[in-house]
Amino acid sequence: MKVHNTLYMKMAVNRVDSSGPDGRVLWVAAIVGGVLLAAQTALADSSALTLRWVLTVLVTGGSALALWRSAPRTAAEGPEPVVLVLAALAGFAIWPVAWWLMDLTNHALLEAGSLPAAQSLIDLPDTFFGARLHDASYELQILFAVVLAPLVQAWLVWGGVEPALGRAVGRWRAAWIAGAVGGALMSLGAVQNIVPGLPWGLASLGGYLLVGWVAALAVYLTGSAWAGFAAHAAFVYTSFALRDDLAREMAGKAYLDVAWLTLLVLGVFGAAMLLQVIRFRVPRPAEPPRAGLRRLWMPLAVVLIALGVMAALDVRARRDEASNDERVAVGVTDDAGARPSAPAVRVPPAQG
């Protein structure tokens, strides 16, 4: 009995409360996801694109900065440039697979209706505190989407959440959980209702989870958040640069067409091989002392609730759009019934 009590006391000492530093990291990430979803949803119909990106960067980066200032800091060396290139190539390799998964999810959701037509970036005045940024909107979007947003998310998730989870459940399990959290934050914080832009809403979740796992595994193999940033930023840059080319090349092809399946196999194989090269090139970081985290499920449940809200908003928007289409179709039919029917063949105007 005495031995049992002693072992219990040792285990209790090694468990970290969710209000401690590691627990705060998880709670902050969960709250950031909810705040970003609320902000992007509230501003979805506004013409201030830069404001939405600034909010994303400030909320995520400000939270990461507050955690960094309150936590003990240790010097850490970044990976060699070759490793960052390999991580970026892994993000590039998984890009067509993620887009296939997102498009497939959107296809499955079409039963609930299509999303309303997004606003064109060309038509947005993009005012920011009185300044009109219309002429630089696309360049600003690239700056925020490719550099700043992945950078602050890497600071928060790959540099904060993943190490905290590693001390709670081990680095291998932490990589998969942190990858899911990172993918969820990508969906929750995505700028909505803009074309061209990154995917958003429920259809984007599957692809972003895949990107999050690739980035988290790169961090697991290197021990550096910079590797996760490289994978995430490469995916986003490729999406802006090559998305139209992918759409034209695969237009009209079924999701299980040989062309798609070949691209999927090559993408998964390429990402896996690149991660293996990183694995053999970089000594794997040692496992930290294990300190189980009590009530770990609570901040993760908050993330799931935020995703549920996002899904509900997405489905409602689709159903509202379907209802609008039905009303327009009924209006056109009624209007057409009150007028003479148009000829089946359009007659060209008389010449002269």
Secondary structure, 3 states (H helix, E strand, C coil): CHHHHHHHHHHHHCCECCCCHHHHHHHHHHHHHHHHHHHHHHCCCCCCHHHHHHHHHHHHHHHHHHHHHHCCCCCCCCCCHHHHHHHHHHHHHCHHHHHHHHHHHHHHHHHHCCCCCCEEHHHCCCEECCEECHHHHHHHHHHHHHHHHHHHHHHHHHHHHHHHHHHHHCHHHHHHHHHHHHHHHHHHCCCCCEECCCCCCHHHHHHHHHHHHHHHHHHHHHCCHHHHHHHHHHHHHHHHHHHHHHHHHHCCCCCCCHHHHHHHHHHHHHHHHHHHHHHHHCCCCCCCCCCCECCCHHHHHHHHHHHHHHHHHHHHHHHHHHHHHHHHHHHHHHHHHCCCCCCCCCCCCCCC
